[in-house]
Every structure is written in C-alpha cells, then in structure tokens.
Amino acid sequence: MSAVKNEDGIMAQSKDKVKERWTQYCSGLYKDEGGGDEMVKELESIFPSYEEDPQDILYAEVEQAIHTLKNNKSPGSDGITAEMIQAGGEQLIRQIHALCNKAWHQGVIPKEWGKSIL
C-alpha cells in the first residue's frame, strides 16, 4: 500500500508513516472501549446460557424432517430407506422423536448415526 490517511485525514505516503498508521489502526482494534461488564450482562440477557437445560426437539421438527427426506436414495447400513421411514406414519415419528430427544438430553449420539455409506 503506497498511501493511507492518518487520524486527521491527511495522506501519509512514506513507508514509515504508512507502517506507523497501520500499527496504530490495528492496535486500536482490540482496545476495550465498549461497555465492559455492562456489555457482557446485556449480551448474556440476549443469548441463552450454555448451562441452561436444552429444550426438547419439537415433534413438528421431526415430522418435517421425515417428510422432507429425499426418496429413491440408497438405504444406510441398516437397510432402511426414506420411503420406509415415511411409510411408518405417526407411530414411527413418535418413536423417532422420543429417540432424538433422549440422545439430545443425554448428549450422546449413537456411533451409527454418524456413519455414511457411499
């Protein structure tokens, strides 16, 4: 970069002045000019804490996910196709919903859920 404006808006063209301005600019990026603890408290009130209990996965979310599965695709290692899951109806959706919530609350996902066969 051959020239930059300094804080007063005057063009600095020498290498030393450009370097000095960039150093000044970059060092100012990480200075705490914000609200400090007040800003942290405000952000914590907006965003949920990670310590809070996770919400249940909604039945409607599971139902929607099942209905949007693509048909005519190869089954997984268990041999179950999207069409089979969709044909399972409400009873299967309830079972999958309960299973997903159990995994969600325990924080453990079965290894098989992460496998993919190409």
C-alpha distances in whole Angstrom, upper triangle without the diagonal:
4,6,8,11,14,17,19,16,16,12,11,9,10,9,12,11,8,10,13,12,10,14,16,14,15,18,20,19,23,25,28,28,30,34,35,38,39,36,37,40,39,37,40,43,41,40,43,44,44,47,49,51,50,51,53,52,54,57,55,52,54,56,53,51,54,55,51,52,52,55,56,54,55,56,55,56,59,60,60,58,56,60,62,60,60,64,64,64,64,66,63,60,62,62,58,57,59,58,54,55,57,54,51,53,54,50,52,51,53,52,53,51,48,50,49,50,49
4,7,11,13,17,18,15,14,10,9,6,8,7,11,10,8,10,13,12,12,15,17,16,17,20,21,22,25,27,30,30,32,36,37,40,41,38,40,43,42,40,43,45,43,43,46,47,47,50,52,54,53,54,57,56,57,60,58,55,57,59,56,55,58,58,55,55,55,58,59,57,58,60,58,60,63,64,63,62,60,63,65,63,63,67,68,68,68,69,67,64,65,66,62,61,63,62,58,59,60,57,55,57,58,54,55,55,57,56,57,55,52,53,52,54,52
4,7,10,13,14,12,10,6,5,4,7,8,11,9,6,10,12,10,11,14,15,14,16,19,19,20,23,25,28,27,30,34,35,38,39,36,38,41,40,38,42,44,42,42,45,46,46,49,51,54,52,54,56,55,57,60,58,55,57,59,56,55,58,58,55,56,56,59,60,58,59,61,59,61,64,65,64,62,61,64,66,64,64,67,68,68,67,69,67,64,65,66,62,61,63,62,58,58,60,57,55,57,57,54,55,55,58,56,58,56,53,54,53,55,54
4,6,10,11,9,8,5,5,7,9,10,11,9,6,9,10,8,8,12,12,11,13,16,16,17,20,21,25,24,26,30,31,35,35,32,34,38,36,35,38,40,38,39,42,43,43,46,48,51,50,51,54,53,54,57,55,52,55,57,54,53,56,57,53,54,54,58,59,57,59,60,58,60,62,64,63,61,59,62,64,62,62,66,66,66,65,67,65,62,63,64,60,59,61,60,56,56,58,55,52,54,55,52,53,53,56,55,56,54,51,53,52,55,53
4,7,7,5,5,4,6,9,12,13,13,10,8,12,11,8,10,13,12,11,14,16,15,17,20,21,23,22,25,28,30,33,33,31,33,36,35,34,38,39,38,38,42,42,43,46,48,51,50,51,54,53,54,57,56,53,55,57,54,54,57,57,54,55,56,59,61,59,60,61,60,62,64,65,64,63,60,64,66,63,63,67,67,66,66,68,66,62,64,64,61,59,61,60,57,57,59,56,53,55,56,52,54,54,57,56,58,55,53,55,54,57,55
4,5,5,6,6,6,10,12,13,12,9,8,11,9,6,9,11,9,9,13,14,13,15,18,18,21,20,23,27,28,32,32,30,32,35,34,33,37,38,37,38,41,42,43,46,47,50,49,51,54,53,55,58,56,54,56,58,56,55,58,59,56,57,57,61,63,61,62,63,61,63,65,66,65,64,62,65,67,64,64,68,68,67,67,69,66,63,64,65,61,60,61,61,57,57,59,56,53,54,56,52,54,55,58,57,59,56,53,56,55,58,57
4,5,7,10,10,14,16,17,15,12,12,14,11,8,11,12,9,9,13,14,12,14,17,16,19,17,20,23,25,29,29,27,29,32,31,31,34,36,35,36,39,40,41,44,45,48,48,49,52,52,53,57,55,52,55,57,55,54,58,58,55,56,57,61,63,61,62,63,61,63,65,66,65,64,62,65,67,64,64,67,67,67,66,67,65,62,63,64,61,59,60,60,56,55,57,55,52,53,54,51,53,54,57,57,58,56,53,56,56,58,57
4,6,9,10,14,16,18,17,13,14,16,14,11,14,16,13,13,17,17,15,18,21,20,22,20,23,26,28,32,31,30,32,35,34,34,37,38,37,39,42,43,44,47,48,51,51,52,55,55,56,59,58,55,58,60,57,57,60,61,58,59,60,64,65,64,65,66,64,66,68,70,68,67,64,67,69,67,66,70,70,69,68,70,68,65,66,67,64,62,63,63,59,59,61,58,55,56,58,55,57,57,60,60,62,59,57,59,59,61,61
4,6,9,12,15,17,17,13,13,16,15,11,14,16,14,13,17,18,17,18,22,21,24,22,24,28,29,33,33,31,33,36,35,34,38,39,38,39,42,43,45,47,49,52,51,52,55,54,55,59,57,54,57,59,56,55,59,59,56,58,58,62,63,62,63,64,63,65,67,68,67,65,63,66,68,65,65,69,69,68,67,69,67,64,65,66,63,61,63,62,58,58,60,58,55,56,58,54,57,57,60,59,61,58,56,58,57,60,59
4,6,10,12,15,15,11,11,15,14,11,14,16,15,15,18,20,19,20,24,24,26,25,27,31,32,36,36,34,36,39,38,38,41,42,41,42,46,46,47,50,52,55,54,55,58,57,59,62,60,57,60,62,59,58,62,62,59,60,60,64,66,64,65,66,65,67,69,70,69,68,65,68,70,68,68,71,72,71,70,72,70,67,68,69,66,64,66,65,61,61,63,61,58,59,60,57,59,59,62,61,63,60,58,60,59,62,61
4,6,10,12,13,9,9,13,13,10,13,16,15,14,18,20,19,21,24,24,27,26,29,32,34,38,38,35,38,41,39,38,42,44,42,43,46,47,48,51,52,55,54,55,58,57,58,61,60,57,59,61,58,57,61,61,58,59,59,63,64,62,64,65,63,65,68,69,68,66,64,67,69,67,67,70,71,70,70,72,69,66,68,68,65,63,65,64,61,61,63,60,57,59,60,57,58,58,61,60,62,59,56,58,58,60,59
4,6,8,9,6,6,10,10,8,11,13,13,13,16,18,18,20,23,24,27,26,29,33,34,37,38,35,38,41,40,39,42,44,43,43,46,47,47,50,52,55,54,55,58,57,59,62,60,58,60,62,59,58,61,62,59,59,60,63,64,62,64,65,63,65,67,69,68,66,64,67,70,67,67,71,71,71,70,72,70,67,68,68,65,64,65,64,61,61,62,60,57,59,59,56,58,58,61,59,61,59,56,58,57,59,58
4,6,8,7,6,10,11,10,12,15,15,16,18,20,21,22,25,26,30,29,32,36,36,40,41,38,40,43,42,41,44,46,45,45,48,49,49,52,54,57,56,57,60,59,60,63,62,59,61,63,60,59,62,62,59,60,60,63,64,62,63,65,63,65,67,69,68,66,65,68,70,68,68,71,72,72,71,73,71,68,69,69,66,65,66,65,62,62,64,61,58,60,61,57,59,58,61,60,61,59,56,58,57,59,58
4,5,5,6,8,10,11,12,14,15,16,18,20,21,23,26,26,30,30,33,37,37,41,42,39,41,44,44,42,45,48,46,46,49,49,50,53,55,58,57,58,61,60,62,65,64,60,62,65,62,60,64,64,61,61,61,65,66,63,65,66,64,66,68,69,69,68,66,69,71,69,69,73,73,73,73,75,72,69,70,71,67,66,68,66,63,63,64,62,59,61,61,58,59,59,62,60,62,60,57,58,58,60,58
4,6,5,6,8,10,11,12,14,15,16,18,20,21,24,25,29,29,32,36,36,39,41,38,39,43,42,41,44,46,45,45,48,47,48,51,53,55,54,56,59,58,60,63,62,58,60,63,60,58,61,62,59,59,59,63,64,61,62,63,61,63,65,67,66,65,64,67,69,67,67,71,71,71,71,72,70,67,68,68,65,64,65,64,60,61,62,59,57,58,59,55,56,56,59,57,59,57,54,55,55,57,56
4,6,5,6,9,10,10,12,14,15,16,18,20,22,23,27,27,30,34,34,38,39,37,38,42,41,40,43,45,44,44,47,47,47,50,52,55,54,56,59,58,60,63,62,59,61,63,61,59,62,63,60,61,61,64,65,63,63,64,62,64,66,68,67,66,65,68,70,68,68,72,72,72,72,73,70,68,69,69,65,64,65,64,60,61,62,59,57,58,58,55,56,56,59,58,60,58,55,56,56,58,57
4,5,5,6,9,10,10,12,14,15,16,19,21,22,25,25,28,32,32,36,37,35,36,40,39,38,41,44,42,43,46,45,46,49,51,54,53,55,58,57,59,62,61,58,60,62,60,58,62,62,59,60,60,64,65,62,63,64,63,64,67,68,67,66,64,68,70,67,67,71,71,71,71,72,70,67,68,68,65,63,65,63,60,60,61,59,56,57,58,54,56,56,59,58,60,58,55,57,56,59,57
4,5,5,6,9,10,10,12,14,15,17,20,21,24,24,27,31,31,35,36,33,35,38,38,36,39,42,40,40,43,43,44,47,49,51,51,52,55,54,56,59,58,55,57,59,56,55,58,59,56,56,57,60,61,59,60,61,59,61,63,65,64,63,61,64,66,64,64,68,68,68,67,69,66,64,65,65,61,60,62,60,57,57,59,56,53,55,55,52,53,53,56,55,57,54,51,53,53,55,54
4,5,5,6,9,10,11,12,14,16,18,19,23,23,26,30,30,34,35,32,34,37,37,35,38,41,40,39,42,42,42,45,47,50,49,51,54,53,55,58,57,54,56,58,56,54,57,58,55,56,56,59,61,58,59,60,58,59,62,63,63,62,60,63,65,63,63,67,67,67,67,68,65,62,64,64,60,59,60,59,55,56,57,54,51,53,53,50,51,51,54,53,55,53,50,52,51,54,53
4,6,5,6,9,10,11,12,15,17,17,21,21,25,28,28,32,33,31,32,36,36,34,37,40,39,39,42,41,42,44,47,50,49,51,54,54,56,59,58,55,57,59,57,55,59,60,57,57,58,61,63,60,61,62,60,61,63,65,64,63,62,65,67,64,65,68,68,68,67,69,66,63,64,64,61,60,61,60,56,56,57,55,52,53,54,50,52,52,55,54,56,54,51,53,53,56,55
4,5,5,6,9,10,11,13,15,16,19,19,22,26,26,30,31,29,30,34,33,32,35,38,36,37,40,40,40,43,45,48,47,49,52,52,53,57,55,52,55,57,54,53,57,57,54,55,56,59,61,58,59,60,58,60,62,64,63,62,60,63,65,62,63,66,66,66,65,67,64,61,62,63,59,58,59,58,55,54,56,53,51,52,53,49,51,51,54,53,55,53,50,52,52,55,54
4,5,5,6,8,10,11,14,15,19,19,22,25,26,29,30,28,29,32,32,30,33,36,34,34,37,37,38,40,43,45,45,46,49,49,51,54,53,49,52,54,51,50,53,54,51,52,52,56,57,55,56,57,55,56,58,60,59,58,56,60,61,59,59,63,63,63,62,64,61,58,59,59,56,55,56,55,51,51,53,50,47,49,49,46,48,48,51,50,52,49,46,49,48,51,50
4,5,5,6,9,10,12,13,17,18,21,24,24,28,29,27,28,31,31,30,33,35,34,34,37,36,37,39,42,45,44,46,49,49,51,54,53,50,52,55,52,51,54,55,52,53,53,57,58,56,57,57,55,56,59,60,60,59,57,61,62,60,60,64,64,63,63,64,62,59,60,60,56,55,56,55,51,51,52,50,47,48,49,45,47,47,50,49,51,49,46,49,49,51,51
4,6,5,6,9,11,11,15,15,18,22,22,26,27,25,26,30,30,29,31,34,33,33,36,36,36,39,41,44,44,46,49,49,51,54,53,50,52,55,53,51,55,56,53,54,55,58,60,57,58,59,57,58,60,62,61,60,58,62,63,60,61,65,64,64,63,64,62,59,60,60,57,55,56,55,52,51,53,50,47,48,49,46,48,48,51,51,53,51,48,50,51,53,53
4,6,5,7,10,11,14,14,17,21,21,25,25,23,25,28,27,26,29,32,30,31,34,34,34,37,39,42,41,43,46,46,48,51,50,47,49,52,49,48,52,52,50,50,51,55,57,54,55,56,54,55,58,59,58,57,55,58,60,57,58,61,61,61,60,61,59,56,57,57,54,52,54,53,49,49,50,48,45,46,47,44,46,46,49,49,51,48,46,48,48,51,50
4,5,5,8,10,13,14,17,20,20,23,25,22,23,27,26,25,28,30,29,29,32,31,32,35,37,40,39,41,44,44,46,49,48,45,47,50,47,46,49,50,48,48,49,53,54,52,53,53,51,52,55,56,55,54,53,56,58,55,55,59,59,59,58,59,57,54,55,55,51,50,51,50,46,46,48,45,42,43,44,41,43,43,46,45,47,45,42,45,45,48,47
4,5,6,7,11,12,15,19,18,22,23,21,22,26,26,24,27,30,29,29,32,31,32,34,36,39,39,41,44,44,46,50,49,46,48,51,49,47,51,52,50,50,51,55,57,54,55,55,53,54,56,58,57,56,55,58,59,57,57,61,60,60,59,60,58,55,55,56,52,51,52,51,47,47,48,45,43,43,44,41,43,44,47,46,48,46,44,46,47,49,49
4,6,5,9,9,12,16,16,20,21,19,20,23,23,22,25,28,27,27,30,30,31,33,35,39,38,40,43,43,45,49,48,45,48,50,48,47,50,51,49,50,51,55,57,54,55,55,53,55,56,58,57,56,54,58,59,56,57,60,60,59,58,59,57,54,55,55,52,50,51,50,47,46,48,45,42,43,44,41,43,44,47,47,49,47,44,47,47,50,50
4,6,9,10,11,15,15,19,20,17,18,22,21,20,23,25,24,24,27,27,28,31,32,36,35,37,40,40,42,45,44,41,44,47,44,43,47,48,45,46,47,51,53,50,51,52,50,51,53,55,53,53,51,54,55,52,53,57,56,56,54,56,54,51,51,51,48,46,48,47,43,43,44,42,39,40,41,38,40,41,44,43,46,43,41,43,44,47,47
4,6,9,10,14,13,16,18,15,16,20,20,18,21,23,23,23,25,25,26,28,30,33,33,35,38,39,41,44,44,41,43,46,44,43,46,47,45,46,47,51,53,50,51,51,49,50,52,54,53,52,50,54,55,52,52,56,55,55,54,55,53,50,50,50,47,45,46,45,42,41,42,40,37,38,39,36,38,39,42,42,44,42,39,42,43,46,46
4,6,9,12,11,14,16,14,15,19,19,18,21,23,23,24,26,26,27,29,31,34,35,37,40,41,43,46,46,43,45,48,46,45,49,50,48,49,50,54,56,53,54,54,52,53,55,57,56,55,53,56,58,54,55,59,58,57,56,57,55,52,52,52,49,47,48,47,44,43,44,42,39,40,40,38,40,41,45,45,47,45,43,45,46,49,50
4,5,8,7,11,12,11,12,15,16,16,18,20,21,21,24,23,25,27,28,32,32,34,38,39,41,44,44,41,44,47,45,44,48,49,47,48,50,53,56,53,54,54,52,53,54,56,55,54,52,56,57,53,54,57,56,56,54,55,53,50,50,51,48,46,46,46,42,41,43,41,37,38,39,36,39,40,44,44,46,44,42,45,46,50,50
4,7,8,12,12,11,13,16,16,16,19,20,21,22,25,24,26,28,30,34,34,36,39,40,41,45,44,42,45,47,45,45,49,50,48,49,51,54,57,55,56,55,53,55,56,58,57,56,54,57,58,55,55,58,58,57,55,56,55,51,51,52,49,47,48,48,44,43,44,43,39,39,41,38,41,42,46,46,49,46,44,47,48,52,52
4,6,9,9,7,10,12,12,12,15,17,17,18,21,21,23,25,27,30,31,32,36,37,38,42,41,39,42,44,42,42,46,47,45,46,48,52,55,52,54,53,51,53,54,56,54,53,51,54,55,52,52,56,55,53,52,53,52,48,48,49,46,44,45,45,41,40,41,40,36,36,38,36,39,40,44,44,47,44,42,45,46,50,50
4,6,5,5,8,9,9,11,13,14,15,17,20,20,22,24,25,29,29,31,34,36,37,41,40,38,41,44,42,42,46,47,45,47,49,52,55,53,54,54,52,53,54,56,54,54,51,54,55,52,52,55,54,53,51,52,51,48,47,48,46,43,44,44,40,39,40,39,36,35,37,35,38,40,43,44,47,44,43,46,47,51,51
4,5,5,7,9,10,11,13,15,16,17,19,18,21,22,24,27,28,30,34,35,37,41,41,38,41,44,42,42,45,47,45,47,49,52,55,53,54,53,51,52,53,55,53,53,51,54,55,51,52,55,54,53,51,52,50,47,47,47,45,42,43,43,39,38,39,38,34,34,35,33,36,38,42,43,45,43,41,45,46,50,50
4,5,5,6,9,10,10,12,14,15,17,16,19,19,21,25,26,28,32,33,35,39,39,37,40,42,41,41,44,46,45,46,48,52,55,52,53,52,50,51,52,54,52,52,50,53,54,50,51,54,52,51,49,50,49,46,45,45,43,40,41,41,38,36,37,36,32,32,33,31,35,37,40,41,44,42,40,44,46,49,50
4,5,5,6,9,10,11,13,14,17,16,19,20,21,25,26,27,31,33,34,38,38,36,39,42,40,40,44,45,44,45,48,52,54,52,54,53,50,52,52,55,53,52,50,53,53,50,50,53,52,51,48,49,48,45,44,45,43,40,41,41,38,36,37,36,33,32,34,32,36,38,41,43,45,42,41,45,46,50,51
4,5,5,6,9,10,11,12,15,15,18,20,20,24,25,26,30,31,32,36,36,34,37,39,38,38,41,43,41,43,45,49,51,49,51,50,48,49,50,52,50,50,47,50,51,47,47,51,50,48,46,48,46,43,43,43,41,38,39,39,36,34,36,35,31,31,33,31,34,36,39,40,43,40,39,42,44,47,48
4,5,5,6,9,10,10,13,12,15,16,17,21,22,24,27,29,31,34,34,32,35,38,36,36,39,41,40,41,43,47,50,48,49,48,45,47,47,50,48,47,45,48,49,45,46,49,48,47,44,45,44,41,40,41,39,36,36,36,33,31,33,32,28,28,29,27,31,33,36,37,40,37,36,40,41,45,46
4,5,5,6,9,10,12,11,15,15,16,20,21,22,26,28,30,33,33,32,34,37,36,36,39,41,40,41,44,48,51,48,50,48,46,48,48,50,48,48,46,48,49,45,45,49,47,46,44,44,44,40,39,40,38,35,35,36,33,31,32,32,28,27,29,28,31,33,37,38,41,38,37,41,42,46,47
4,5,5,7,9,11,12,16,17,17,21,21,22,26,27,29,32,32,30,33,36,35,35,38,39,38,40,43,46,49,47,49,48,46,47,48,50,48,47,44,47,48,44,44,48,46,45,42,44,43,39,39,40,38,35,35,36,33,31,33,32,28,28,30,28,32,34,37,39,41,38,37,41,42,46,47
4,5,5,6,9,10,13,15,15,19,19,20,24,25,26,30,30,28,31,33,32,32,35,37,35,37,39,43,46,44,45,44,42,44,44,46,44,44,41,44,45,41,41,45,44,42,40,41,40,37,36,37,35,32,33,33,30,28,30,29,25,25,28,26,29,30,34,35,38,34,34,37,38,42,43
4,5,5,7,7,10,12,12,16,16,18,21,23,25,29,29,27,29,32,31,31,34,36,35,36,39,43,46,44,45,43,41,43,43,45,43,43,41,43,44,40,40,44,42,41,39,40,39,35,35,35,33,30,31,31,28,26,28,27,23,23,25,23,27,28,32,34,36,33,33,36,38,41,43
4,6,7,9,12,13,13,16,17,17,21,23,24,28,28,26,29,32,31,31,34,36,35,37,40,43,46,44,46,44,42,44,44,46,44,43,41,44,44,40,40,43,42,40,38,39,38,35,34,35,33,30,31,31,28,26,28,28,24,23,26,25,28,30,34,36,38,34,34,38,39,43,44
4,7,9,13,15,14,16,16,17,20,21,22,26,26,24,27,29,28,28,32,33,32,34,37,40,43,42,43,42,40,42,42,44,42,41,38,41,42,38,38,41,40,38,36,37,37,33,33,34,32,29,30,30,27,25,27,27,23,23,26,24,28,29,33,34,36,33,33,36,37,41,42
4,6,9,12,11,14,13,14,18,19,20,24,24,22,25,27,26,26,29,31,30,31,34,38,41,39,40,39,37,39,39,41,39,38,36,39,39,35,36,39,38,36,34,35,34,31,30,31,29,26,27,27,24,22,24,24,20,20,22,21,24,25,29,31,32,29,29,33,34,37,39
4,6,8,7,10,10,11,15,16,18,22,22,20,23,26,25,25,28,30,29,31,34,37,40,38,39,38,36,37,37,39,37,37,34,37,37,34,34,37,36,34,32,33,32,29,28,29,27,24,24,25,22,19,21,21,17,17,19,18,21,23,27,29,30,27,27,31,33,36,38
4,5,6,9,10,12,16,18,20,24,25,23,25,28,27,27,30,32,31,32,35,39,41,39,40,38,36,37,37,40,38,38,36,39,39,35,36,39,37,36,34,34,33,30,29,29,27,25,25,25,22,20,21,20,17,16,18,16,20,22,26,28,30,27,27,31,33,37,38
4,5,8,8,11,15,16,19,23,24,22,23,27,26,25,28,31,30,30,33,37,39,37,37,36,33,34,34,37,35,35,34,37,36,33,34,37,35,34,32,33,31,28,27,27,25,23,23,22,20,17,18,17,14,13,15,13,17,19,22,24,27,24,24,28,30,33,35
4,7,9,12,15,17,20,24,25,23,25,28,28,27,30,33,32,33,36,39,42,39,39,37,35,35,35,38,36,37,35,38,38,34,35,38,36,35,33,33,32,29,28,28,26,23,23,23,20,18,18,17,14,13,14,13,17,19,23,25,28,26,26,29,32,35,38
4,6,9,12,15,17,21,22,21,22,26,26,25,28,30,30,31,35,37,40,38,39,37,34,35,35,37,35,36,34,37,36,32,33,36,34,33,30,31,30,27,25,26,24,21,20,21,19,16,17,17,13,12,14,14,17,20,23,26,28,25,26,30,32,36,38
4,6,9,12,15,18,20,19,20,23,24,23,26,28,28,29,33,35,38,36,37,34,32,33,32,35,32,33,31,34,33,30,31,33,31,30,27,27,26,24,22,22,21,18,17,18,16,12,13,14,11,8,11,11,15,17,21,24,25,23,24,28,30,34,36
4,7,9,12,15,17,15,16,20,20,20,22,25,25,25,29,32,34,33,33,31,29,30,29,32,29,30,28,31,30,26,27,30,28,27,25,25,23,21,19,20,18,15,15,15,13,10,11,11,8,7,10,10,13,15,18,21,23,20,21,25,27,31,33
4,6,9,12,14,13,14,17,18,18,20,22,23,24,27,30,33,32,32,30,29,30,29,31,28,29,27,29,28,25,25,28,26,24,22,22,21,19,17,18,17,13,13,15,12,9,12,12,9,9,12,12,15,16,20,23,24,21,22,26,28,31,33
4,6,9,11,10,11,14,15,15,17,20,20,21,25,28,31,29,30,28,26,28,26,28,25,26,24,26,25,21,22,24,22,21,18,18,18,15,13,14,13,10,10,11,9,6,9,11,8,8,12,12,15,15,18,21,22,19,21,24,26,29,32
4,7,9,7,8,11,12,12,14,16,17,18,21,24,27,26,27,25,23,25,24,25,23,23,20,22,22,18,19,21,19,18,16,17,16,12,12,13,11,7,9,10,7,6,10,10,8,10,13,13,15,14,17,20,20,17,19,22,23,26,29
4,5,5,7,9,10,11,13,14,16,17,21,23,27,26,27,25,24,27,25,26,23,23,20,22,22,18,18,20,18,17,14,15,15,11,11,13,11,8,10,12,10,9,12,14,12,13,16,17,18,18,20,23,22,19,21,24,25,28,30
4,5,5,6,9,10,11,12,14,16,20,21,25,24,26,24,23,25,24,24,21,21,18,19,19,15,15,17,15,13,10,12,12,8,7,10,9,6,9,11,10,10,13,15,13,15,18,19,20,18,20,23,22,19,22,24,25,28,30
4,5,5,6,8,10,10,12,14,18,20,24,23,25,24,24,26,25,25,22,21,18,19,19,15,14,17,16,13,11,14,13,10,10,13,12,9,12,14,13,13,16,17,16,18,21,21,22,21,22,25,24,21,23,25,25,28,30
4,5,5,6,9,10,11,13,16,19,22,22,23,22,22,24,23,24,20,19,16,18,19,15,14,17,16,15,13,15,14,10,11,13,11,9,12,13,11,11,15,15,14,16,19,18,19,18,20,22,21,18,20,22,22,25,27
4,5,5,6,9,10,11,15,17,20,19,21,19,19,21,20,20,17,16,13,15,15,12,11,14,13,12,11,12,11,7,9,10,8,6,10,11,9,10,13,14,13,16,18,18,18,16,17,20,19,15,18,20,20,23,25
4,5,5,6,9,10,14,16,19,19,21,19,20,22,21,21,17,16,13,14,14,11,9,12,11,9,8,11,10,6,9,11,9,8,12,13,12,13,16,17,17,19,21,21,22,19,20,23,21,18,21,22,22,24,26
4,5,5,6,9,12,14,18,18,20,20,20,23,22,22,18,17,13,14,15,12,11,14,14,12,12,15,13,10,12,15,12,11,15,16,14,15,19,19,18,21,23,22,23,20,22,24,22,19,21,22,22,24,25
4,6,5,6,10,13,16,15,18,16,17,20,19,19,16,14,11,13,14,11,10,14,14,13,13,15,13,10,13,14,11,11,14,14,12,14,17,17,16,19,21,20,20,18,19,20,19,15,17,18,18,20,21
4,5,5,9,11,14,14,16,14,15,18,17,16,13,11,8,9,10,7,6,10,10,10,11,13,10,8,11,12,10,10,14,14,13,15,18,17,18,21,22,22,21,18,19,20,18,15,17,18,18,19,21
4,6,8,10,14,14,17,16,17,21,20,19,15,13,9,10,11,9,7,10,11,10,11,14,12,10,14,15,13,13,17,17,16,18,21,21,21,24,26,25,25,22,23,24,22,19,21,22,20,22,23
4,6,9,13,13,16,16,17,20,20,19,16,13,9,11,13,11,9,13,14,14,15,17,15,13,16,18,15,15,19,19,17,19,22,21,21,24,26,25,25,22,22,23,21,18,19,20,19,20,21
4,6,10,9,12,12,13,17,16,15,12,10,6,8,11,9,8,12,13,14,15,17,14,13,17,17,14,15,19,18,16,19,22,20,21,24,25,24,23,20,20,21,18,15,17,17,15,17,17
4,7,7,10,11,13,17,17,15,13,9,7,8,12,11,10,13,15,16,18,20,17,16,20,20,17,19,22,21,20,23,25,24,24,28,29,27,26,23,23,23,20,17,18,18,15,16,16
4,6,9,10,13,17,16,14,12,8,6,6,10,10,9,12,14,15,18,20,17,17,21,21,18,20,24,23,22,25,27,26,26,30,31,30,28,25,24,24,21,19,20,19,17,16,16
4,7,9,12,16,16,13,12,8,8,8,11,12,12,14,16,18,21,23,20,20,24,23,21,23,26,25,24,28,29,28,29,32,33,32,30,26,25,25,21,20,21,19,16,15,15
4,6,9,13,14,11,10,7,7,9,11,12,13,15,17,19,22,23,20,20,23,22,20,22,25,23,22,26,27,25,27,30,30,29,27,23,22,21,18,17,17,16,13,12,11
4,7,10,11,8,9,7,9,10,12,13,15,16,18,20,23,23,20,21,24,23,20,23,25,23,22,26,27,25,27,30,30,28,26,22,21,20,16,16,16,14,11,9,9
4,7,7,5,5,5,7,10,10,11,13,14,15,18,21,21,17,18,21,19,17,20,22,20,20,23,24,22,24,27,27,26,23,20,18,17,13,13,14,12,10,9,10
4,5,5,6,7,10,12,12,12,15,17,17,20,22,21,17,18,21,19,16,19,21,18,18,21,22,19,22,25,24,23,20,16,14,13,10,10,11,8,7,6,9
4,5,8,10,13,15,14,14,18,19,19,22,24,23,19,20,22,20,17,21,22,18,19,22,22,20,22,25,24,23,20,16,13,12,8,10,11,8,8,7,10
4,6,9,12,14,12,12,16,16,16,19,21,19,16,18,20,17,15,19,19,16,17,21,20,19,21,24,23,23,20,16,13,13,9,10,13,10,11,11,14
4,6,10,11,10,11,14,15,15,18,21,20,16,18,21,18,16,20,21,19,19,23,23,22,24,27,26,26,23,19,17,16,12,13,15,13,12,11,13
4,7,8,6,7,11,11,11,14,17,16,13,14,17,15,13,17,19,16,17,21,21,20,22,25,25,25,22,19,16,17,13,13,15,14,13,13,15
4,5,5,7,9,10,11,14,17,17,14,15,18,17,14,18,20,18,18,22,23,21,23,26,27,26,24,20,19,19,15,14,16,15,13,13,14
4,5,5,6,9,10,12,15,16,12,12,16,16,13,16,19,17,17,20,22,21,22,25,26,25,24,20,19,20,16,15,17,16,14,15,16
4,5,5,6,9,11,14,15,12,13,17,16,15,17,20,19,19,23,24,24,25,28,29,28,27,23,22,23,20,18,20,19,18,18,19
4,5,5,6,9,13,13,10,12,15,14,13,16,18,17,18,21,22,22,24,27,27,27,25,22,21,22,18,17,20,19,18,18,20
4,5,5,8,10,10,7,8,12,11,10,12,15,14,14,18,19,19,20,23,24,24,22,19,18,20,17,15,18,18,17,18,20
4,5,6,9,11,8,8,12,13,11,13,16,16,16,19,21,21,22,25,26,26,25,22,21,23,20,18,21,21,20,20,22
4,5,9,10,9,10,13,14,13,16,18,18,19,21,23,23,25,27,28,29,27,24,23,25,22,20,23,23,22,23,24
4,7,7,5,7,10,10,10,13,15,15,16,19,20,21,22,25,26,26,25,22,21,23,20,19,22,22,22,23,25
4,6,6,6,9,10,11,12,15,16,17,18,20,21,22,24,26,27,26,24,23,25,23,21,24,25,25,26,27
4,5,5,6,9,10,10,12,14,15,16,18,20,21,22,24,25,25,23,23,26,24,21,25,26,26,27,30
4,5,5,6,9,10,11,13,14,16,17,19,20,21,23,24,24,22,22,24,22,21,24,25,26,27,30
4,5,5,6,8,10,10,12,14,15,17,18,20,21,22,21,19,18,21,19,17,21,21,22,23,26
4,5,5,6,9,10,10,12,14,15,16,18,20,21,20,18,18,21,19,17,20,21,22,24,26
4,6,5,6,9,10,11,12,14,15,16,18,20,20,18,18,22,20,18,22,23,24,26,29
4,5,5,6,9,10,11,12,14,16,17,18,17,16,16,19,17,16,19,21,22,24,27
4,5,5,6,9,10,11,12,14,15,16,15,13,13,16,15,13,16,18,19,21,24
4,5,5,6,9,10,10,12,14,15,15,14,15,18,17,15,18,20,21,24,26
4,6,5,6,9,10,11,12,14,14,13,14,18,17,15,19,21,23,25,28
4,5,5,6,9,10,11,12,11,10,10,14,14,12,15,17,20,22,25
4,5,5,6,9,10,10,10,9,10,14,13,11,14,16,18,21,24
4,5,5,6,8,10,11,10,13,16,17,14,17,20,22,25,28
4,5,5,6,8,9,9,11,15,15,14,16,19,22,25,28
4,6,5,6,5,6,8,11,13,11,13,16,19,22,25
4,6,5,7,8,11,14,15,13,14,18,20,24,27
4,5,8,10,13,16,18,16,18,21,24,27,30
4,5,8,11,14,16,15,17,20,23,26,29
4,7,10,12,15,13,14,18,21,24,27
4,7,9,12,11,12,15,18,21,25
4,6,8,7,8,11,15,18,21
4,5,6,8,10,13,16,19
4,5,6,7,11,14,17
4,5,5,9,11,15
4,6,8,11,15
4,7,10,13
4,7,10
4,6
4
